[in-house]
Amino acid sequence: MQEKILILDFGSQYTQLIARRVRELNVYCEIHPYNHFPALDSSVKGVILSGSPFSVRDKDAPVPDLETIKGKVPLLGVCYGAQFLSHYYGGEVKASNSREYGRAKLTHVVDDDPLFHTISHQSQVWMSHGDTIVSIPDSYSIVASTHDVKVAGYKIADEQTWGIQFHPEVYHSTEGLQLLKNFVAGICGCSMDWTPASYVETTVNSLREQLGNDKVILALSGGVDSTVAGVLLQKAIGDNLTCIFVDNGLLRKDEFNNVMEAYKILGLNVIGVDARHKFWNDLKGETDPEGKRKIIGRDFIEVFDVEAHKIQDVKWLAQGTIYPDVIESVSVNGPSATIKSHHNVGGLPEKMNLKVVEPLRLLFKDEVRRVGRQLEIPAMFLDRHPFPGPGLGIRILGEVTEEKVALLQEADHIFIQGLRDADLYKDVWQAGVMLLPVQSVGVMGDERTYEYVVALRAVTSTDGMTADWAHLPYEFLAKVSNDIINKVRGINRVVYDISSKPPATIEWE
């Protein structure tokens, strides 16, 4: 049975980051809503209570039932979790005179406390709270303080229960990872053996047991998730997996042929479908972004369904769902109104009456890449930027036509290849070109032109939830602009998008 740490989520923006840090220590963990967590069994080695946007003093503050946890298994409360453990059991939490947010230095650490083992007395920690613990119950003892926060950390006597008012999971807590290691390895006794290699072995065995001799189909997109899912499934069931790659006419330049060739290297059984003209025809006249997405999604389902029915006795549809999608579907505030589906596969399981298998549903994006490297999948798949499911359909603002697609493919190719040639591609999380629904006056030679404008978009990010515009060198942007204007007939002006997310989004539609 896989040993694990449970993280009870109170709605904090940092909860996923706690999980990612624990997993960096090769310890498997799961996030569950505080009001819907599973029963403890022998696989659960410890529990972490997350932070929260709530105050424990709020009338509708989250109140977890810790009867089966507190005193039974090691427990660590972080920020709200620490304040709850003090407030609920007889301590006092008050609003701070000023919001405690940002860097702080520990000024006092109890040296022999196992949670703070080897943590220096001047360690930098990150505070992010409006309340502070002013008194703790009699059975609690202070194990860490800062200049402004006397109760920065405490331990409950005769229990393996701790609370800390800072966030060890964020980068600015310089010894935060060591503190988490002290908890999950030193206190909880986790063996730290959850590695990409062990994940591949256990997942392949699990897939063989789950699928038996059944046939499975998988929609490939050329991206990281579907590719890694495909290779894992192939390793488990071999020829019983059939992959389908649909050219919707909205892929990057030469993408369909290049990806099909690359999949041959992986030995995957892939059916390629040229459906470009169906998508282009159905998109005629549609200018609304949501309308375009619905057409693209509907057409994908129709094309995929036709191809899938050519294969006999299929029982399973494989999807590249990853862990953030799973978390989103069971959030603290209840299931999301719309749960993300892999690429454009939404609606397919019901339409085709298939069972769903999701080989990556336990992994974060960075873990998917690590598993891919363990499977020896080429870097051209693993290091690719994210690409939207509707493809260039949402990078052509306004109506999509075959001519506009061809124009954008050329401009996009120059930009992306330019990033690669300048060794900037890996510095950028996502990049693309937007074809704007405006034309501008220009002069080329002695001729006056009236042609399209494109916007270059490049951002840096870790997960796409927030993003900053990439500070690309002026010389590079000048070269890309010059190349696009000179080589792509129909474009005479290039601009660069310097909006961050939020308030903007990464894509324009």
C-alpha positions in Angstrom: 0.0 0.0 0.0 1.4 3.4 -1.0 2.3 5.5 2.0 1.0 9.0 1.9 0.5 12.4 3.5 -3.0 13.9 3.5 -3.3 17.6 3.0 -6.6 19.1 4.2 -7.5 22.1 2.1 -9.2 25.2 3.6 -9.1 27.1 0.3 -5.6 28.5 0.4 -3.9 29.7 -2.7 -0.8 27.8 -1.4 -2.3 24.4 -0.9 -1.1 23.0 -4.2 2.3 24.3 -3.5 2.4 22.4 -0.2 1.7 19.2 -2.1 4.3 20.0 -4.8 7.0 20.6 -2.1 6.1 17.3 -0.3 6.4 15.5 -3.6 9.7 17.1 -4.3 10.8 15.0 -1.2 9.7 11.9 -3.1 6.8 11.5 -0.7 3.3 10.9 -2.2 0.5 13.2 -0.9 -3.1 13.9 -1.7 -5.2 17.1 -1.3 -8.7 16.7 0.1 -11.3 19.3 1.1 -11.3 19.8 4.9 -15.0 18.8 4.9 -14.6 15.7 2.7 -11.5 13.8 3.6 -11.1 10.1 3.5 -11.0 7.7 6.5 -7.5 7.1 7.8 -5.8 3.8 7.2 -2.3 2.4 7.7 -1.1 4.1 4.5 -1.6 7.6 6.0 1.6 8.6 7.7 0.6 12.2 8.6 -1.7 15.1 7.9 -1.1 18.8 7.1 -3.7 21.5 7.6 -3.5 24.2 4.9 -3.9 28.0 5.2 -7.1 29.7 4.3 -8.5 33.1 3.1 -10.8 32.9 6.2 -10.2 34.0 9.7 -10.8 31.5 12.4 -12.9 34.3 14.0 -15.3 34.4 11.1 -18.8 33.2 11.7 -18.6 30.9 8.7 -14.9 29.8 9.1 -14.1 26.3 8.1 -14.3 23.9 11.1 -12.8 20.4 10.4 -13.6 17.4 12.4 -10.2 16.2 13.6 -11.4 13.5 16.0 -9.9 10.7 14.0 -6.6 12.7 13.3 -5.4 14.8 16.2 -3.3 12.7 18.5 -3.7 9.7 16.3 -1.2 10.6 13.5 1.4 13.3 13.2 -0.3 16.6 12.4 1.1 19.9 11.1 -1.1 23.1 11.0 0.1 25.8 8.6 -1.1 29.4 9.1 -4.9 29.0 9.3 -4.3 25.4 10.3 -2.1 26.5 13.2 -4.5 29.2 14.3 -7.4 26.8 14.2 -5.6 24.3 16.4 -4.9 27.0 18.9 -8.3 28.9 18.8 -10.5 25.8 18.8 -8.8 24.1 21.7 -8.7 27.1 24.1 -6.1 29.6 22.8 -6.8 33.1 21.5 -6.4 34.4 18.0 -6.8 38.2 17.3 -6.5 40.5 14.3 -3.0 41.7 14.0 -2.4 45.5 14.5 -1.0 45.4 11.0 -1.2 42.6 8.4 1.8 40.3 8.7 2.9 39.7 5.2 6.3 39.1 3.7 9.7 38.1 4.9 10.6 37.6 8.6 13.5 36.2 10.5 13.2 33.5 13.2 14.7 34.9 16.4 14.1 31.9 18.6 14.0 28.1 17.9 13.9 25.2 20.3 17.0 23.3 19.2 15.8 19.8 20.2 12.3 20.2 18.6 12.1 17.6 15.8 10.2 19.9 13.5 12.9 22.5 13.6 15.8 20.0 13.5 18.8 21.8 11.9 16.8 24.9 11.1 18.9 28.0 11.9 17.9 30.6 14.5 18.0 33.3 11.9 16.2 31.4 9.2 14.1 33.6 6.8 10.4 32.6 6.7 7.4 34.0 4.8 4.4 35.4 6.7 0.9 35.9 5.1 -1.8 36.4 7.6 -4.1 39.1 9.1 -4.6 37.3 12.4 -2.1 36.2 14.9 -2.0 33.8 17.9 -1.8 35.8 21.1 -2.1 32.9 23.5 -2.0 29.1 23.3 -3.6 26.4 25.4 -1.7 25.2 28.5 -0.6 21.9 26.9 1.0 23.8 24.0 4.6 25.1 24.1 6.3 27.7 21.8 9.1 26.2 19.7 9.7 29.2 17.3 9.3 33.0 17.3 10.1 36.0 15.1 10.6 39.6 16.2 6.9 40.4 15.6 5.3 37.0 16.1 5.9 35.4 19.5 4.0 32.2 18.6 5.6 31.5 15.2 5.6 27.8 16.0 4.3 25.5 18.8 4.0 21.9 19.8 1.3 20.1 21.7 2.5 18.1 24.7 2.2 14.3 24.4 1.1 14.6 20.8 2.9 14.7 17.5 1.1 17.9 16.6 2.7 21.2 15.6 1.4 24.5 14.3 3.4 27.2 12.4 2.2 30.7 11.5 4.5 31.0 8.5 4.5 29.2 5.1 7.3 26.7 4.6 6.1 25.8 1.1 6.9 29.1 -0.5 10.3 30.0 -2.0 10.9 32.9 0.4 11.0 30.5 3.4 14.6 29.6 2.8 14.7 26.4 4.9 11.0 25.6 4.4 11.7 22.4 2.4 14.0 21.2 5.2 11.2 21.8 7.7 8.7 19.8 5.6 11.3 17.1 5.3 11.7 17.1 9.1 7.9 16.5 9.3 7.3 14.0 6.6 10.5 12.0 6.9 11.7 12.6 10.5 8.3 12.7 12.3 6.0 10.8 10.0 8.6 8.3 9.0 7.9 8.4 5.3 10.5 6.4 3.3 10.8 9.0 0.5 10.7 6.4 -2.3 7.9 7.8 -4.5 10.1 8.4 -7.6 9.3 8.6 -11.3 10.7 5.1 -11.7 8.4 3.7 -8.9 5.5 5.6 -10.3 6.0 4.0 -13.8 6.3 0.5 -12.3 3.2 0.8 -10.0 1.1 2.5 -12.7 1.9 0.1 -15.4 1.1 -2.8 -13.1 -2.2 -1.1 -12.0 -3.2 -0.4 -15.7 -2.6 -4.1 -16.6 -4.8 -5.2 -13.7 -7.5 -2.6 -14.5 -7.6 -3.1 -18.3 -6.8 -6.7 -18.7 -7.1 -7.6 -22.4 -9.6 -4.7 -23.2 -9.0 -2.3 -26.0 -8.4 1.4 -25.3 -8.5 4.5 -27.5 -6.6 7.7 -26.7 -6.9 11.1 -28.4 -3.3 12.5 -28.9 -2.7 16.2 -29.2 1.1 16.2 -29.6 1.4 17.7 -26.1 3.1 16.4 -23.0 0.1 14.9 -21.1 -1.4 12.8 -23.9 2.0 11.6 -25.1 3.1 10.5 -21.6 -0.3 8.9 -21.1 0.0 7.1 -24.4 3.5 5.7 -23.6 2.4 4.5 -20.2 -0.6 2.7 -21.6 1.4 1.2 -24.4 3.9 -0.2 -21.9 1.0 -1.7 -20.0 -1.3 -3.1 -22.8 0.8 -2.9 -26.0 -1.2 -3.3 -29.2 -4.6 -3.0 -27.4 -4.0 0.7 -27.4 -5.0 2.8 -30.5 -4.2 6.5 -30.6 -6.0 9.0 -32.8 -4.5 12.3 -33.8 -6.9 14.7 -35.5 -5.6 17.6 -37.7 -8.3 20.2 -37.1 -6.7 22.7 -39.4 -5.7 24.8 -36.4 -2.3 23.3 -35.6 1.0 25.0 -36.0 2.9 24.9 -39.3 3.7 21.3 -40.3 2.6 20.2 -36.9 0.5 17.3 -38.0 3.2 15.7 -40.2 6.0 16.4 -37.7 4.2 14.9 -34.8 3.0 11.8 -36.7 6.7 11.2 -37.7 7.8 11.7 -34.1 5.2 9.2 -32.8 6.7 6.5 -35.0 9.8 6.9 -32.9 7.8 6.1 -29.8 6.3 3.0 -31.5 2.8 4.1 -30.8 -0.1 2.8 -32.9 -1.4 6.1 -34.2 -4.2 6.9 -36.7 -3.8 10.3 -38.3 -7.0 12.0 -39.5 -7.0 15.0 -41.8 -10.2 16.9 -40.9 -9.0 20.4 -41.7 -11.8 21.3 -44.2 -14.6 20.2 -41.9 -13.4 22.5 -39.1 -12.7 25.5 -41.5 -16.1 25.1 -43.1 -18.0 24.9 -39.8 -16.2 27.9 -38.4 -17.2 30.2 -41.3 -19.0 33.3 -40.1 -18.4 32.6 -36.4 -16.6 35.4 -34.5 -17.6 34.8 -30.9 -14.8 33.2 -29.0 -17.1 30.8 -27.0 -18.9 30.0 -30.2 -15.7 29.0 -31.9 -14.7 26.8 -29.0 -18.0 25.0 -29.1 -17.7 24.4 -32.8 -14.2 23.1 -32.5 -15.1 20.9 -29.5 -18.2 19.5 -31.3 -16.4 18.8 -34.5 -13.6 17.0 -32.6 -16.1 14.7 -30.9 -17.8 13.9 -34.2 -14.5 13.2 -36.0 -13.1 11.2 -33.2 -16.3 9.2 -32.8 -16.3 8.2 -36.5 -12.7 7.0 -36.3 -13.1 5.2 -33.0 -16.1 3.2 -34.3 -13.8 1.8 -37.0 -12.0 -0.1 -34.2 -13.7 -3.2 -32.9 -14.6 -3.9 -29.3 -13.2 -0.7 -27.7 -14.2 -0.5 -24.0 -12.1 2.3 -22.6 -11.3 6.0 -23.5 -8.0 7.2 -22.1 -7.6 10.8 -21.1 -4.6 12.9 -20.0 -6.3 14.3 -16.9 -3.7 15.6 -14.4 -3.9 16.2 -10.7 -4.8 19.9 -10.7 -7.9 19.0 -12.8 -8.9 16.4 -10.2 -8.4 18.8 -7.3 -10.5 21.4 -9.1 -13.4 19.0 -9.4 -13.6 18.4 -5.7 -12.7 21.9 -4.3 -13.6 23.2 -0.8 -16.5 25.0 -2.3 -17.9 21.9 -4.0 -17.4 20.5 -7.5 -16.6 23.1 -10.2 -19.4 24.1 -12.5 -17.3 22.9 -15.4 -14.6 20.2 -14.8 -11.7 20.4 -17.3 -11.4 17.6 -19.7 -8.3 16.6 -21.6 -7.9 18.6 -24.9 -11.4 18.5 -26.6 -12.4 15.1 -25.3 -15.3 16.4 -23.1 -18.5 14.5 -23.8 -16.9 11.6 -25.5 -17.2 9.0 -22.7 -21.0 9.5 -22.5 -21.5 9.7 -26.3 -19.5 6.5 -26.9 -20.6 4.7 -23.8 -17.0 4.1 -22.8 -15.3 3.7 -19.4 -12.5 6.2 -18.7 -8.9 5.5 -17.7 -6.6 8.3 -16.6 -3.0 7.2 -16.1 -1.8 10.7 -15.0 -4.6 11.7 -12.6 -2.2 11.7 -9.6 0.5 13.9 -11.2 1.3 17.6 -11.4 2.6 18.9 -14.7 6.2 18.9 -13.7 5.8 15.3 -12.4 4.4 14.3 -15.8 7.6 15.6 -17.4 9.7 13.7 -15.0 7.8 10.5 -15.6 8.2 11.2 -19.4 12.0 11.4 -19.0 11.9 8.1 -17.0 10.1 6.6 -20.0 12.8 8.1 -22.3 10.3 10.1 -24.3 12.2 12.6 -26.5 12.6 16.2 -25.3 10.7 17.5 -28.3 7.5 16.2 -26.6 8.4 16.9 -22.9 9.8 20.4 -23.3 7.0 21.8 -25.5 5.1 24.9 -24.4 1.4 24.4 -23.6 -0.8 24.8 -26.6 -4.6 25.5 -26.3 -7.0 22.7 -27.3 -8.8 25.0 -29.9 -5.3 25.8 -31.3 -5.0 28.8 -33.6 -8.8 29.1 -33.6 -8.5 31.3 -30.5 -5.4 33.1 -31.7 -7.2 34.3 -34.8 -9.4 37.0 -33.3 -12.7 37.1 -35.2 -13.7 34.8 -38.0 -11.4 31.8 -38.8 -10.6 31.2 -42.5 -8.1 28.9 -44.2 -6.2 31.9 -45.5 -5.9 33.5 -42.0 -4.7 30.1 -40.6 -2.0 29.9 -43.3 -0.9 33.5 -42.5 -0.8 32.9 -38.7 1.1 29.6 -39.1 3.9 31.4 -41.0 4.2 34.2 -38.4 4.0 31.8 -35.5 6.6 29.5 -37.0 9.0 32.5 -37.3 8.5 33.5 -33.7 8.7 30.0 -32.2 11.7 29.0 -34.3 13.3 32.3 -33.4 13.0 31.5 -29.7 14.6 28.2 -30.3 17.4 29.6 -32.4 18.1 32.3 -29.8 18.1 29.7 -27.0 15.2 31.5 -25.4 12.5 28.8 -25.8 13.1 27.2 -22.4 13.1 30.6 -20.6 9.5 31.1 -21.8 6.5 29.1 -20.4 4.2 29.7 -23.3 4.5 31.7 -26.5 2.4 32.4 -29.6 1.2 34.9 -32.2 -2.2 36.5 -32.3 -3.7 37.6 -35.6 -5.7 40.7 -34.9 -9.0 41.7 -36.6 -7.5 45.0 -37.7 -5.4 46.2 -40.6 -2.9 49.1 -40.6 -1.3 51.3 -43.2 2.3 50.6 -44.1 4.9 51.3 -46.7 6.9 48.6 -48.4 9.3 49.9 -51.1 7.4 52.6 -52.9 4.0 50.9 -52.3 1.4 51.8 -49.6 0.1 48.6 -47.9 -3.0 48.0 -45.8 -2.4 44.6 -44.1 -2.9 42.7 -40.9 -1.4 43.3 -37.5 -0.1 40.5 -35.3 0.7 40.5 -31.6 3.5 38.4 -30.2 2.7 36.9 -26.8 5.3 35.3 -24.5 5.0 34.7 -20.8 6.9 33.2 -17.8 5.0 31.1 -15.3 5.2 27.9 -13.2 1.6 26.7 -13.6 -0.3 29.1 -15.8 -2.4 30.3 -13.0 -0.5 33.5 -12.9 2.0 34.7 -15.5 4.3 37.7 -16.3 5.1 38.8 -19.8 8.6 37.6 -20.8 11.2 40.3 -20.9 12.7 39.2 -24.3 15.7 41.2 -25.6 14.8 44.1 -27.8 17.2 42.9 -30.5 15.4 39.6 -30.6 12.0 41.2 -30.9 13.3 43.5 -33.6 14.6 40.5 -35.6 11.4 38.6 -35.3 9.3 41.6 -36.3 11.5 42.2 -39.3 11.4 38.6 -40.4 7.6 38.4 -40.1 7.0 41.6 -42.0 9.4 40.7 -44.8 8.6 37.0 -45.1 4.8 36.8 -44.5 2.9 38.6 -47.2 -0.2 40.1 -45.7 1.3 41.3 -42.4 2.9 44.8 -42.1 2.9 45.5 -38.4 4.1 43.5 -35.3 3.4 44.5 -31.7 4.4 42.8 -28.4 1.9 42.1 -25.6 3.3 43.3 -22.2 0.2 42.4 -20.1 0.5 40.1 -17.1 -2.0 37.5 -15.8 -4.0 38.7 -13.9 -5.6 41.0 -15.0 -5.1 39.8 -18.6 -5.2 36.1 -19.7 -2.4 34.3 -21.6 -4.5 33.7 -24.6 -6.5 36.6 -26.2 -9.7 34.7 -26.6 
